[in-house]
Amino acid sequence: MLGKFDYRGVEQSSPGIGPVAFFIFAFLSTIIMVNLLLTLVIRGFQEIKHDLLKQSNDYEIVDFMVNKARMAVGLAQR
C-alpha cells in the first residue's frame, strides 16, 4: 500500500492476467484499509457519544453558576 509494488515484474511474469490481478489486489486492499480506518473512527465516536449520554447534567454552565452562587451566600449545601 505504500507504493512498493513490483508491477513490472508482475507484468513480465504474466502479461495477460498479471495486470488484472495486480489491479484487483491493489483495489481490494485499498478498500479494506479504508474500511478499517473508518471502523476505528466510528467506534471511537460511538464510545465518546455513549460516555456523554451517561454523564449527568450537573455541570451545565447556568446550573453550575447558580449553585456556586448559592453556596457562596450559604443557601445551598455542598
PyMOL Python script that loads the backbone (N, CA, C, O; Angstrom):
from pymol import cmd

cmd.read_pdbstr("""\
ATOM      1  N   MET A   1       0.805  -1.195   0.000  1.00  0.00           N
ATOM      2  CA  MET A   1       0.000   0.000   0.000  1.00  0.00           C
ATOM      3  C   MET A   1       0.850   1.262   0.000  1.00  0.00           C
ATOM      4  O   MET A   1       0.323   2.362  -0.170  1.00  0.00           O
ATOM      5  N   LEU A   2       2.128   1.123   0.184  1.00  0.00           N
ATOM      6  CA  LEU A   2       2.992   2.290   0.224  1.00  0.00           C
ATOM      7  C   LEU A   2       3.701   2.537  -1.100  1.00  0.00           C
ATOM      8  O   LEU A   2       4.702   3.252  -1.138  1.00  0.00           O
ATOM      9  N   GLY A   3       3.201   1.959  -2.178  1.00  0.00           N
ATOM     10  CA  GLY A   3       3.811   2.165  -3.479  1.00  0.00           C
ATOM     11  C   GLY A   3       5.037   1.315  -3.716  1.00  0.00           C
ATOM     12  O   GLY A   3       5.820   1.621  -4.615  1.00  0.00           O
ATOM     13  N   LYS A   4       5.234   0.268  -2.954  1.00  0.00           N
ATOM     14  CA  LYS A   4       6.413  -0.586  -3.094  1.00  0.00           C
ATOM     15  C   LYS A   4       6.070  -1.869  -3.849  1.00  0.00           C
ATOM     16  O   LYS A   4       6.519  -2.955  -3.484  1.00  0.00           O
ATOM     17  N   PHE A   5       5.274  -1.730  -4.895  1.00  0.00           N
ATOM     18  CA  PHE A   5       4.901  -2.875  -5.703  1.00  0.00           C
ATOM     19  C   PHE A   5       5.891  -3.043  -6.843  1.00  0.00           C
ATOM     20  O   PHE A   5       6.474  -2.073  -7.326  1.00  0.00           O
ATOM     21  N   ASP A   6       6.073  -4.281  -7.264  1.00  0.00           N
ATOM     22  CA  ASP A   6       6.910  -4.574  -8.420  1.00  0.00           C
ATOM     23  C   ASP A   6       5.990  -4.881  -9.596  1.00  0.00           C
ATOM     24  O   ASP A   6       5.866  -6.027 -10.029  1.00  0.00           O
ATOM     25  N   TYR A   7       5.352  -3.837 -10.098  1.00  0.00           N
ATOM     26  CA  TYR A   7       4.384  -4.018 -11.182  1.00  0.00           C
ATOM     27  C   TYR A   7       5.045  -4.578 -12.434  1.00  0.00           C
ATOM     28  O   TYR A   7       4.471  -5.437 -13.103  1.00  0.00           O
ATOM     29  N   ARG A   8       6.230  -4.110 -12.756  1.00  0.00           N
ATOM     30  CA  ARG A   8       6.932  -4.586 -13.958  1.00  0.00           C
ATOM     31  C   ARG A   8       7.225  -6.079 -13.867  1.00  0.00           C
ATOM     32  O   ARG A   8       7.127  -6.789 -14.868  1.00  0.00           O
ATOM     33  N   GLY A   9       7.580  -6.555 -12.696  1.00  0.00           N
ATOM     34  CA  GLY A   9       7.829  -7.981 -12.507  1.00  0.00           C
ATOM     35  C   GLY A   9       6.566  -8.802 -12.676  1.00  0.00           C
ATOM     36  O   GLY A   9       6.603  -9.883 -13.264  1.00  0.00           O
ATOM     37  N   VAL A  10       5.454  -8.304 -12.170  1.00  0.00           N
ATOM     38  CA  VAL A  10       4.175  -8.997 -12.331  1.00  0.00           C
ATOM     39  C   VAL A  10       3.777  -9.025 -13.799  1.00  0.00           C
ATOM     40  O   VAL A  10       3.304 -10.043 -14.304  1.00  0.00           O
ATOM     41  N   GLU A  11       3.971  -7.907 -14.477  1.00  0.00           N
ATOM     42  CA  GLU A  11       3.614  -7.825 -15.892  1.00  0.00           C
ATOM     43  C   GLU A  11       4.496  -8.738 -16.747  1.00  0.00           C
ATOM     44  O   GLU A  11       4.010  -9.339 -17.705  1.00  0.00           O
ATOM     45  N   GLN A  12       5.762  -8.848 -16.419  1.00  0.00           N
ATOM     46  CA  GLN A  12       6.672  -9.705 -17.187  1.00  0.00           C
ATOM     47  C   GLN A  12       6.383 -11.179 -16.952  1.00  0.00           C
ATOM     48  O   GLN A  12       6.501 -11.983 -17.877  1.00  0.00           O
ATOM     49  N   SER A  13       6.011 -11.545 -15.747  1.00  0.00           N
ATOM     50  CA  SER A  13       5.769 -12.958 -15.455  1.00  0.00           C
ATOM     51  C   SER A  13       4.462 -13.453 -16.062  1.00  0.00           C
ATOM     52  O   SER A  13       4.362 -14.613 -16.461  1.00  0.00           O
ATOM     53  N   SER A  14       3.472 -12.586 -16.133  1.00  0.00           N
ATOM     54  CA  SER A  14       2.191 -12.989 -16.719  1.00  0.00           C
ATOM     55  C   SER A  14       1.559 -11.773 -17.390  1.00  0.00           C
ATOM     56  O   SER A  14       0.812 -11.032 -16.752  1.00  0.00           O
ATOM     57  N   PRO A  15       1.853 -11.562 -18.673  1.00  0.00           N
ATOM     58  CA  PRO A  15       1.386 -10.347 -19.353  1.00  0.00           C
ATOM     59  C   PRO A  15      -0.134 -10.235 -19.469  1.00  0.00           C
ATOM     60  O   PRO A  15      -0.657  -9.122 -19.526  1.00  0.00           O
ATOM     61  N   GLY A  16      -0.842 -11.332 -19.504  1.00  0.00           N
ATOM     62  CA  GLY A  16      -2.295 -11.286 -19.681  1.00  0.00           C
ATOM     63  C   GLY A  16      -3.048 -11.034 -18.383  1.00  0.00           C
ATOM     64  O   GLY A  16      -3.801 -10.068 -18.263  1.00  0.00           O
ATOM     65  N   ILE A  17      -2.836 -11.903 -17.430  1.00  0.00           N
ATOM     66  CA  ILE A  17      -3.617 -11.846 -16.188  1.00  0.00           C
ATOM     67  C   ILE A  17      -2.910 -11.058 -15.091  1.00  0.00           C
ATOM     68  O   ILE A  17      -3.545 -10.652 -14.117  1.00  0.00           O
ATOM     69  N   GLY A  18      -1.612 -10.838 -15.232  1.00  0.00           N
ATOM     70  CA  GLY A  18      -0.834 -10.130 -14.212  1.00  0.00           C
ATOM     71  C   GLY A  18      -1.347  -8.738 -13.900  1.00  0.00           C
ATOM     72  O   GLY A  18      -1.591  -8.432 -12.733  1.00  0.00           O
ATOM     73  N   PRO A  19      -1.522  -7.875 -14.905  1.00  0.00           N
ATOM     74  CA  PRO A  19      -2.036  -6.529 -14.618  1.00  0.00           C
ATOM     75  C   PRO A  19      -3.438  -6.529 -14.028  1.00  0.00           C
ATOM     76  O   PRO A  19      -3.756  -5.697 -13.179  1.00  0.00           O
ATOM     77  N   VAL A  20      -4.277  -7.457 -14.473  1.00  0.00           N
ATOM     78  CA  VAL A  20      -5.641  -7.543 -13.931  1.00  0.00           C
ATOM     79  C   VAL A  20      -5.596  -7.961 -12.467  1.00  0.00           C
ATOM     80  O   VAL A  20      -6.275  -7.368 -11.628  1.00  0.00           O
ATOM     81  N   ALA A  21      -4.801  -8.975 -12.159  1.00  0.00           N
ATOM     82  CA  ALA A  21      -4.682  -9.436 -10.774  1.00  0.00           C
ATOM     83  C   ALA A  21      -4.069  -8.348  -9.899  1.00  0.00           C
ATOM     84  O   ALA A  21      -4.474  -8.167  -8.751  1.00  0.00           O
ATOM     85  N   PHE A  22      -3.097  -7.630 -10.439  1.00  0.00           N
ATOM     86  CA  PHE A  22      -2.471  -6.544  -9.681  1.00  0.00           C
ATOM     87  C   PHE A  22      -3.483  -5.447  -9.373  1.00  0.00           C
ATOM     88  O   PHE A  22      -3.535  -4.950  -8.248  1.00  0.00           O
ATOM     89  N   PHE A  23      -4.284  -5.066 -10.362  1.00  0.00           N
ATOM     90  CA  PHE A  23      -5.292  -4.024 -10.152  1.00  0.00           C
ATOM     91  C   PHE A  23      -6.328  -4.473  -9.120  1.00  0.00           C
ATOM     92  O   PHE A  23      -6.704  -3.700  -8.238  1.00  0.00           O
ATOM     93  N   ILE A  24      -6.786  -5.713  -9.229  1.00  0.00           N
ATOM     94  CA  ILE A  24      -7.779  -6.228  -8.279  1.00  0.00           C
ATOM     95  C   ILE A  24      -7.199  -6.247  -6.863  1.00  0.00           C
ATOM     96  O   ILE A  24      -7.863  -5.839  -5.910  1.00  0.00           O
ATOM     97  N   PHE A  25      -5.961  -6.721  -6.733  1.00  0.00           N
ATOM     98  CA  PHE A  25      -5.321  -6.750  -5.416  1.00  0.00           C
ATOM     99  C   PHE A  25      -5.184  -5.349  -4.834  1.00  0.00           C
ATOM    100  O   PHE A  25      -5.529  -5.124  -3.674  1.00  0.00           O
ATOM    101  N   ALA A  26      -4.687  -4.413  -5.626  1.00  0.00           N
ATOM    102  CA  ALA A  26      -4.484  -3.042  -5.144  1.00  0.00           C
ATOM    103  C   ALA A  26      -5.815  -2.401  -4.773  1.00  0.00           C
ATOM    104  O   ALA A  26      -5.910  -1.726  -3.748  1.00  0.00           O
ATOM    105  N   PHE A  27      -6.830  -2.600  -5.585  1.00  0.00           N
ATOM    106  CA  PHE A  27      -8.138  -2.010  -5.337  1.00  0.00           C
ATOM    107  C   PHE A  27      -8.773  -2.578  -4.066  1.00  0.00           C
ATOM    108  O   PHE A  27      -9.263  -1.824  -3.225  1.00  0.00           O
ATOM    109  N   LEU A  28      -8.764  -3.905  -3.928  1.00  0.00           N
ATOM    110  CA  LEU A  28      -9.372  -4.538  -2.755  1.00  0.00           C
ATOM    111  C   LEU A  28      -8.612  -4.212  -1.471  1.00  0.00           C
ATOM    112  O   LEU A  28      -9.226  -3.977  -0.430  1.00  0.00           O
ATOM    113  N   SER A  29      -7.290  -4.196  -1.539  1.00  0.00           N
ATOM    114  CA  SER A  29      -6.534  -3.880  -0.327  1.00  0.00           C
ATOM    115  C   SER A  29      -6.759  -2.428   0.096  1.00  0.00           C
ATOM    116  O   SER A  29      -6.785  -2.130   1.290  1.00  0.00           O
ATOM    117  N   THR A  30      -6.921  -1.530  -0.867  1.00  0.00           N
ATOM    118  CA  THR A  30      -7.218  -0.136  -0.536  1.00  0.00           C
ATOM    119  C   THR A  30      -8.582  -0.017   0.121  1.00  0.00           C
ATOM    120  O   THR A  30      -8.732   0.693   1.115  1.00  0.00           O
ATOM    121  N   ILE A  31      -9.570  -0.700  -0.420  1.00  0.00           N
ATOM    122  CA  ILE A  31     -10.918  -0.655   0.155  1.00  0.00           C
ATOM    123  C   ILE A  31     -10.914  -1.225   1.570  1.00  0.00           C
ATOM    124  O   ILE A  31     -11.559  -0.670   2.459  1.00  0.00           O
ATOM    125  N   ILE A  32     -10.196  -2.325   1.790  1.00  0.00           N
ATOM    126  CA  ILE A  32     -10.145  -2.933   3.123  1.00  0.00           C
ATOM    127  C   ILE A  32      -9.488  -1.987   4.118  1.00  0.00           C
ATOM    128  O   ILE A  32      -9.974  -1.842   5.240  1.00  0.00           O
ATOM    129  N   MET A  33      -8.398  -1.346   3.731  1.00  0.00           N
ATOM    130  CA  MET A  33      -7.709  -0.426   4.642  1.00  0.00           C
ATOM    131  C   MET A  33      -8.569   0.794   4.973  1.00  0.00           C
ATOM    132  O   MET A  33      -8.583   1.252   6.116  1.00  0.00           O
ATOM    133  N   VAL A  34      -9.277   1.313   3.992  1.00  0.00           N
ATOM    134  CA  VAL A  34     -10.159   2.457   4.243  1.00  0.00           C
ATOM    135  C   VAL A  34     -11.298   2.045   5.174  1.00  0.00           C
ATOM    136  O   VAL A  34     -11.664   2.802   6.073  1.00  0.00           O
ATOM    137  N   ASN A  35     -11.857   0.858   4.969  1.00  0.00           N
ATOM    138  CA  ASN A  35     -12.925   0.383   5.844  1.00  0.00           C
ATOM    139  C   ASN A  35     -12.442   0.176   7.274  1.00  0.00           C
ATOM    140  O   ASN A  35     -13.170   0.476   8.221  1.00  0.00           O
ATOM    141  N   LEU A  36     -11.225  -0.331   7.441  1.00  0.00           N
ATOM    142  CA  LEU A  36     -10.678  -0.490   8.784  1.00  0.00           C
ATOM    143  C   LEU A  36     -10.508   0.861   9.474  1.00  0.00           C
ATOM    144  O   LEU A  36     -10.840   1.012  10.649  1.00  0.00           O
ATOM    145  N   LEU A  37      -9.998   1.823   8.748  1.00  0.00           N
ATOM    146  CA  LEU A  37      -9.830   3.164   9.310  1.00  0.00           C
ATOM    147  C   LEU A  37     -11.171   3.766   9.704  1.00  0.00           C
ATOM    148  O   LEU A  37     -11.303   4.323  10.794  1.00  0.00           O
ATOM    149  N   LEU A  38     -12.159   3.661   8.838  1.00  0.00           N
ATOM    150  CA  LEU A  38     -13.486   4.200   9.147  1.00  0.00           C
ATOM    151  C   LEU A  38     -14.119   3.488  10.337  1.00  0.00           C
ATOM    152  O   LEU A  38     -14.791   4.118  11.154  1.00  0.00           O
ATOM    153  N   THR A  39     -13.908   2.182  10.436  1.00  0.00           N
ATOM    154  CA  THR A  39     -14.448   1.430  11.576  1.00  0.00           C
ATOM    155  C   THR A  39     -13.853   1.936  12.878  1.00  0.00           C
ATOM    156  O   THR A  39     -14.576   2.105  13.860  1.00  0.00           O
ATOM    157  N   LEU A  40     -12.561   2.178  12.906  1.00  0.00           N
ATOM    158  CA  LEU A  40     -11.922   2.682  14.115  1.00  0.00           C
ATOM    159  C   LEU A  40     -12.444   4.066  14.490  1.00  0.00           C
ATOM    160  O   LEU A  40     -12.702   4.337  15.662  1.00  0.00           O
ATOM    161  N   VAL A  41     -12.599   4.933  13.504  1.00  0.00           N
ATOM    162  CA  VAL A  41     -13.088   6.282  13.773  1.00  0.00           C
ATOM    163  C   VAL A  41     -14.528   6.251  14.258  1.00  0.00           C
ATOM    164  O   VAL A  41     -14.868   6.944  15.217  1.00  0.00           O
ATOM    165  N   ILE A  42     -15.376   5.462  13.617  1.00  0.00           N
ATOM    166  CA  ILE A  42     -16.787   5.386  14.004  1.00  0.00           C
ATOM    167  C   ILE A  42     -16.929   4.801  15.400  1.00  0.00           C
ATOM    168  O   ILE A  42     -17.725   5.300  16.195  1.00  0.00           O
ATOM    169  N   ARG A  43     -16.177   3.755  15.716  1.00  0.00           N
ATOM    170  CA  ARG A  43     -16.248   3.177  17.070  1.00  0.00           C
ATOM    171  C   ARG A  43     -15.794   4.173  18.130  1.00  0.00           C
ATOM    172  O   ARG A  43     -16.370   4.239  19.216  1.00  0.00           O
ATOM    173  N   GLY A  44     -14.773   4.935  17.814  1.00  0.00           N
ATOM    174  CA  GLY A  44     -14.307   5.952  18.753  1.00  0.00           C
ATOM    175  C   GLY A  44     -15.387   6.990  19.026  1.00  0.00           C
ATOM    176  O   GLY A  44     -15.621   7.353  20.179  1.00  0.00           O
ATOM    177  N   PHE A  45     -16.046   7.469  17.976  1.00  0.00           N
ATOM    178  CA  PHE A  45     -17.119   8.439  18.151  1.00  0.00           C
ATOM    179  C   PHE A  45     -18.292   7.841  18.912  1.00  0.00           C
ATOM    180  O   PHE A  45     -18.908   8.529  19.726  1.00  0.00           O
ATOM    181  N   GLN A  46     -18.616   6.569  18.666  1.00  0.00           N
ATOM    182  CA  GLN A  46     -19.709   5.919  19.386  1.00  0.00           C
ATOM    183  C   GLN A  46     -19.401   5.812  20.873  1.00  0.00           C
ATOM    184  O   GLN A  46     -20.278   6.049  21.703  1.00  0.00           O
ATOM    185  N   GLU A  47     -18.169   5.460  21.218  1.00  0.00           N
ATOM    186  CA  GLU A  47     -17.797   5.355  22.629  1.00  0.00           C
ATOM    187  C   GLU A  47     -17.881   6.709  23.319  1.00  0.00           C
ATOM    188  O   GLU A  47     -18.361   6.806  24.448  1.00  0.00           O
ATOM    189  N   ILE A  48     -17.421   7.741  22.651  1.00  0.00           N
ATOM    190  CA  ILE A  48     -17.485   9.077  23.236  1.00  0.00           C
ATOM    191  C   ILE A  48     -18.931   9.513  23.408  1.00  0.00           C
ATOM    192  O   ILE A  48     -19.290  10.070  24.445  1.00  0.00           O
ATOM    193  N   LYS A  49     -19.759   9.268  22.409  1.00  0.00           N
ATOM    194  CA  LYS A  49     -21.174   9.640  22.496  1.00  0.00           C
ATOM    195  C   LYS A  49     -21.862   8.874  23.617  1.00  0.00           C
ATOM    196  O   LYS A  49     -22.673   9.438  24.352  1.00  0.00           O
ATOM    197  N   HIS A  50     -21.540   7.588  23.750  1.00  0.00           N
ATOM    198  CA  HIS A  50     -22.136   6.771  24.809  1.00  0.00           C
ATOM    199  C   HIS A  50     -21.713   7.296  26.183  1.00  0.00           C
ATOM    200  O   HIS A  50     -22.535   7.356  27.098  1.00  0.00           O
ATOM    201  N   ASP A  51     -20.455   7.673  26.336  1.00  0.00           N
ATOM    202  CA  ASP A  51     -19.989   8.214  27.609  1.00  0.00           C
ATOM    203  C   ASP A  51     -20.651   9.552  27.924  1.00  0.00           C
ATOM    204  O   ASP A  51     -20.959   9.829  29.083  1.00  0.00           O
ATOM    205  N   LEU A  52     -20.869  10.374  26.917  1.00  0.00           N
ATOM    206  CA  LEU A  52     -21.522  11.663  27.143  1.00  0.00           C
ATOM    207  C   LEU A  52     -22.967  11.482  27.572  1.00  0.00           C
ATOM    208  O   LEU A  52     -23.480  12.267  28.369  1.00  0.00           O
ATOM    209  N   LEU A  53     -23.634  10.446  27.048  1.00  0.00           N
ATOM    210  CA  LEU A  53     -25.023  10.219  27.427  1.00  0.00           C
ATOM    211  C   LEU A  53     -25.136   9.729  28.867  1.00  0.00           C
ATOM    212  O   LEU A  53     -26.167   9.940  29.506  1.00  0.00           O
ATOM    213  N   LYS A  54     -24.097   9.080  29.389  1.00  0.00           N
ATOM    214  CA  LYS A  54     -24.121   8.590  30.770  1.00  0.00           C
ATOM    215  C   LYS A  54     -23.820   9.682  31.786  1.00  0.00           C
ATOM    216  O   LYS A  54     -24.156   9.542  32.961  1.00  0.00           O
ATOM    217  N   GLN A  55     -23.195  10.761  31.352  1.00  0.00           N
ATOM    218  CA  GLN A  55     -22.830  11.818  32.289  1.00  0.00           C
ATOM    219  C   GLN A  55     -24.058  12.605  32.707  1.00  0.00           C
ATOM    220  O   GLN A  55     -24.983  12.825  31.926  1.00  0.00           O
ATOM    221  N   SER A  56     -24.034  13.018  33.961  1.00  0.00           N
ATOM    222  CA  SER A  56     -25.152  13.817  34.440  1.00  0.00           C
ATOM    223  C   SER A  56     -25.013  15.249  33.952  1.00  0.00           C
ATOM    224  O   SER A  56     -23.955  15.657  33.472  1.00  0.00           O
ATOM    225  N   ASN A  57     -26.077  15.994  34.079  1.00  0.00           N
ATOM    226  CA  ASN A  57     -26.089  17.374  33.630  1.00  0.00           C
ATOM    227  C   ASN A  57     -25.745  18.338  34.767  1.00  0.00           C
ATOM    228  O   ASN A  57     -26.177  19.490  34.748  1.00  0.00           O
ATOM    229  N   ASP A  58     -24.984  17.888  35.742  1.00  0.00           N
ATOM    230  CA  ASP A  58     -24.641  18.721  36.891  1.00  0.00           C
ATOM    231  C   ASP A  58     -23.761  19.898  36.507  1.00  0.00           C
ATOM    232  O   ASP A  58     -23.753  20.914  37.202  1.00  0.00           O
ATOM    233  N   TYR A  59     -23.035  19.780  35.434  1.00  0.00           N
ATOM    234  CA  TYR A  59     -22.076  20.814  35.101  1.00  0.00           C
ATOM    235  C   TYR A  59     -22.504  21.680  33.919  1.00  0.00           C
ATOM    236  O   TYR A  59     -21.662  22.240  33.217  1.00  0.00           O
ATOM    237  N   GLU A  60     -23.787  21.786  33.705  1.00  0.00           N
ATOM    238  CA  GLU A  60     -24.230  22.768  32.735  1.00  0.00           C
ATOM    239  C   GLU A  60     -23.905  24.136  33.315  1.00  0.00           C
ATOM    240  O   GLU A  60     -24.020  24.339  34.523  1.00  0.00           O
ATOM    241  N   ILE A  61     -23.514  25.044  32.499  1.00  0.00           N
ATOM    242  CA  ILE A  61     -22.910  26.288  32.964  1.00  0.00           C
ATOM    243  C   ILE A  61     -23.861  27.113  33.826  1.00  0.00           C
ATOM    244  O   ILE A  61     -23.435  27.674  34.835  1.00  0.00           O
ATOM    245  N   VAL A  62     -25.124  27.200  33.459  1.00  0.00           N
ATOM    246  CA  VAL A  62     -26.057  28.023  34.233  1.00  0.00           C
ATOM    247  C   VAL A  62     -26.320  27.398  35.596  1.00  0.00           C
ATOM    248  O   VAL A  62     -26.266  28.084  36.616  1.00  0.00           O
ATOM    249  N   ASP A  63     -26.607  26.092  35.616  1.00  0.00           N
ATOM    250  CA  ASP A  63     -26.845  25.420  36.893  1.00  0.00           C
ATOM    251  C   ASP A  63     -25.602  25.477  37.776  1.00  0.00           C
ATOM    252  O   ASP A  63     -25.700  25.685  38.985  1.00  0.00           O
ATOM    253  N   PHE A  64     -24.454  25.294  37.175  1.00  0.00           N
ATOM    254  CA  PHE A  64     -23.209  25.329  37.922  1.00  0.00           C
ATOM    255  C   PHE A  64     -23.006  26.697  38.577  1.00  0.00           C
ATOM    256  O   PHE A  64     -22.661  26.788  39.755  1.00  0.00           O
ATOM    257  N   MET A  65     -23.224  27.757  37.797  1.00  0.00           N
ATOM    258  CA  MET A  65     -23.032  29.113  38.332  1.00  0.00           C
ATOM    259  C   MET A  65     -24.051  29.436  39.421  1.00  0.00           C
ATOM    260  O   MET A  65     -23.706  30.065  40.421  1.00  0.00           O
ATOM    261  N   VAL A  66     -25.299  29.011  39.239  1.00  0.00           N
ATOM    262  CA  VAL A  66     -26.334  29.273  40.245  1.00  0.00           C
ATOM    263  C   VAL A  66     -25.999  28.531  41.537  1.00  0.00           C
ATOM    264  O   VAL A  66     -26.103  29.103  42.623  1.00  0.00           O
ATOM    265  N   ASN A  67     -25.605  27.287  41.433  1.00  0.00           N
ATOM    266  CA  ASN A  67     -25.251  26.526  42.635  1.00  0.00           C
ATOM    267  C   ASN A  67     -24.039  27.111  43.345  1.00  0.00           C
ATOM    268  O   ASN A  67     -24.002  27.154  44.575  1.00  0.00           O
ATOM    269  N   LYS A  68     -23.042  27.563  42.580  1.00  0.00           N
ATOM    270  CA  LYS A  68     -21.872  28.188  43.205  1.00  0.00           C
ATOM    271  C   LYS A  68     -22.267  29.485  43.912  1.00  0.00           C
ATOM    272  O   LYS A  68     -21.766  29.781  44.997  1.00  0.00           O
ATOM    273  N   ALA A  69     -23.158  30.250  43.301  1.00  0.00           N
ATOM    274  CA  ALA A  69     -23.611  31.497  43.940  1.00  0.00           C
ATOM    275  C   ALA A  69     -24.390  31.179  45.207  1.00  0.00           C
ATOM    276  O   ALA A  69     -24.227  31.866  46.214  1.00  0.00           O
ATOM    277  N   ARG A  70     -25.218  30.170  45.179  1.00  0.00           N
ATOM    278  CA  ARG A  70     -25.984  29.764  46.376  1.00  0.00           C
ATOM    279  C   ARG A  70     -25.044  29.317  47.494  1.00  0.00           C
ATOM    280  O   ARG A  70     -25.246  29.649  48.663  1.00  0.00           O
ATOM    281  N   MET A  71     -24.018  28.562  47.116  1.00  0.00           N
ATOM    282  CA  MET A  71     -23.051  28.109  48.125  1.00  0.00           C
ATOM    283  C   MET A  71     -22.272  29.276  48.707  1.00  0.00           C
ATOM    284  O   MET A  71     -21.920  29.277  49.887  1.00  0.00           O
ATOM    285  N   ALA A  72     -22.008  30.262  47.875  1.00  0.00           N
ATOM    286  CA  ALA A  72     -21.239  31.433  48.351  1.00  0.00           C
ATOM    287  C   ALA A  72     -22.010  32.232  49.389  1.00  0.00           C
ATOM    288  O   ALA A  72     -21.414  32.787  50.313  1.00  0.00           O
ATOM    289  N   VAL A  73     -23.332  32.297  49.246  1.00  0.00           N
ATOM    290  CA  VAL A  73     -24.138  33.044  50.217  1.00  0.00           C
ATOM    291  C   VAL A  73     -24.710  32.155  51.298  1.00  0.00           C
ATOM    292  O   VAL A  73     -25.379  32.643  52.208  1.00  0.00           O
ATOM    293  N   GLY A  74     -24.455  30.835  51.215  1.00  0.00           N
ATOM    294  CA  GLY A  74     -24.879  29.930  52.267  1.00  0.00           C
ATOM    295  C   GLY A  74     -26.274  29.372  52.105  1.00  0.00           C
ATOM    296  O   GLY A  74     -26.830  28.851  53.073  1.00  0.00           O
ATOM    297  N   LEU A  75     -26.867  29.456  50.923  1.00  0.00           N
ATOM    298  CA  LEU A  75     -28.212  28.930  50.720  1.00  0.00           C
ATOM    299  C   LEU A  75     -28.239  27.474  50.261  1.00  0.00           C
ATOM    300  O   LEU A  75     -29.291  26.836  50.302  1.00  0.00           O
ATOM    301  N   ALA A  76     -27.138  26.960  49.839  1.00  0.00           N
ATOM    302  CA  ALA A  76     -27.098  25.581  49.356  1.00  0.00           C
ATOM    303  C   ALA A  76     -26.038  24.797  50.106  1.00  0.00           C
ATOM    304  O   ALA A  76     -25.064  25.360  50.605  1.00  0.00           O
ATOM    305  N   GLN A  77     -26.241  23.494  50.180  1.00  0.00           N
ATOM    306  CA  GLN A  77     -25.275  22.615  50.838  1.00  0.00           C
ATOM    307  C   GLN A  77     -24.267  22.122  49.813  1.00  0.00           C
ATOM    308  O   GLN A  77     -24.575  22.022  48.625  1.00  0.00           O
ATOM    309  N   ARG A  78     -23.069  21.818  50.275  1.00  0.00           N
ATOM    310  CA  ARG A  78     -22.021  21.304  49.386  1.00  0.00           C
ATOM    311  C   ARG A  78     -22.251  19.886  49.141  1.00  0.00           C
ATOM    312  O   ARG A  78     -21.484  19.252  48.416  1.00  0.00           O
TER     313      ARG A  78
END
""", "prot")
cmd.dss("prot")
cmd.show_as("cartoon", "prot")
cmd.util.cbc("prot")
cmd.orient("prot")
